[in-house]
Amino acid sequence: MGGYGAICIERQYGSGGTEIGKLLEKRLMLACHDHEILDMALSNLTLSDEEKKQAGLAEETSTNSFLFGLSMLTKRGDGLPLSEKVFGEEAKIINRLAGDGKCVFVGRCAGYILKSKVKTLNVYIYADYEKRFDRAITQYGIPDDKAEDVIKSFDKKRSDFYRANTKCKWDDKENYHLCLNSGKLGLERCAVIIAGIYLSEL
């Protein structure tokens, strides 16, 4: 029958959700879309020099938090905050990419955006704090005296972003078909489980 049109992953910081998306890309031969969606959205919008300057200050090296920073910017001439303009543009891109063929999305509220368009497998990846702390240091290069603050900061940003755009709670299991503890299962096993469910619906 039609099967799933997309796998949509939301993830705690340091849980390896992005890496799981890449593993699924290789295992299932599906395109995995992540930060480039934001880049594409920004390229479609006309930003003033001041907005570009503020946007540059909002960027963080450990992950692309550009969109979260935009939520603090003032309203534009059309009355919409720039954050809403960017999210609207991202939604258009996600819908177009999903229409082009089956794929994997990491973040960006893709499961919510596509809910009335295609059948999605919505996944939430989480892990014990100790595992996330270790990954932040060893994989993302965060200094150990900064890791706790970075983890809390990004989890809050992702939670706030999800709630602002979906009116739902980011870590509520009711929003997902599958919630996996990557710290217990490992990234490869998580990818195997997700791929198995995805393929069972083909």
LINGIWO-V781922 format. One record per residue. N is the residue number from 1. PSI is psi in whole degrees, 0 to 359 (999 if undefined). OMEGA is omega in whole degrees, 0 to 359 (NA if undefined). Layout:
n:psi:omega
N:PSI:OMEGA
N:PSI:OMEGA
This chain:
n:psi:omega
1:202:184
2:324:184
3:187:180
4:138:176
5:338:181
6:150:169
7:125:183
8:118:186
9:125:166
10:150:187
11:147:171
12:152:176
13:132:179
14:5:181
15:352:180
16:19:182
17:320:178
18:317:179
19:323:177
20:320:176
21:319:179
22:323:177
23:321:178
24:324:178
25:315:180
26:318:185
27:320:185
28:355:182
29:44:177
30:145:176
31:136:176
32:122:183
33:130:183
34:248:186
35:336:182
36:340:177
37:318:177
38:316:179
39:318:180
40:319:180
41:316:181
42:325:180
43:339:180
44:352:182
45:147:176
46:116:181
47:142:175
48:166:178
49:321:181
50:319:178
51:320:178
52:321:179
53:313:179
54:322:179
55:320:178
56:322:178
57:336:182
58:342:182
59:148:176
60:143:188
61:332:185
62:335:175
63:167:184
64:98:181
65:21:184
66:314:185
67:322:179
68:320:179
69:327:180
70:336:182
71:345:181
72:352:183
73:159:182
74:167:180
75:151:179
76:184:183
77:332:181
78:3:176
79:356:181
80:137:173
81:148:181
82:328:179
83:320:180
84:323:178
85:316:182
86:316:180
87:319:178
88:321:178
89:320:177
90:318:180
91:319:178
92:317:182
93:317:179
94:317:178
95:320:180
96:315:180
97:319:178
98:326:178
99:336:180
100:339:180
101:165:182
102:141:185
103:179:178
104:135:175
105:136:175
106:117:180
107:201:177
108:16:180
109:30:186
110:321:179
111:321:179
112:316:182
113:322:186
114:1:191
115:330:180
116:7:184
117:309:181
118:164:176
119:121:183
120:148:171
121:106:186
122:123:187
123:140:175
124:124:180
125:128:178
126:173:179
127:160:176
128:151:184
129:318:183
130:320:179
131:319:180
132:321:178
133:314:180
134:318:180
135:321:179
136:321:182
137:309:188
138:327:184
139:324:185
140:354:176
141:25:178
142:132:177
143:143:186
144:334:179
145:355:178
146:346:190
147:316:182
148:315:180
149:321:180
150:315:179
151:311:180
152:319:183
153:312:183
154:325:176
155:319:180
156:317:180
157:316:180
158:320:178
159:314:180
160:319:180
161:316:181
162:315:180
163:320:182
164:326:185
165:345:181
166:345:186
167:20:179
168:162:179
169:128:187
170:316:185
171:19:178
172:120:184
173:339:180
174:344:180
175:355:189
176:155:174
177:335:187
178:128:176
179:123:186
180:135:176
181:99:184
182:336:178
183:325:179
184:318:187
185:331:187
186:153:185
187:317:182
188:318:180
189:323:176
190:317:179
191:321:179
192:316:180
193:313:181
194:315:180
195:321:179
196:318:179
197:318:179
198:313:183
199:333:180
200:343:181
201:2:180
202:999:NA
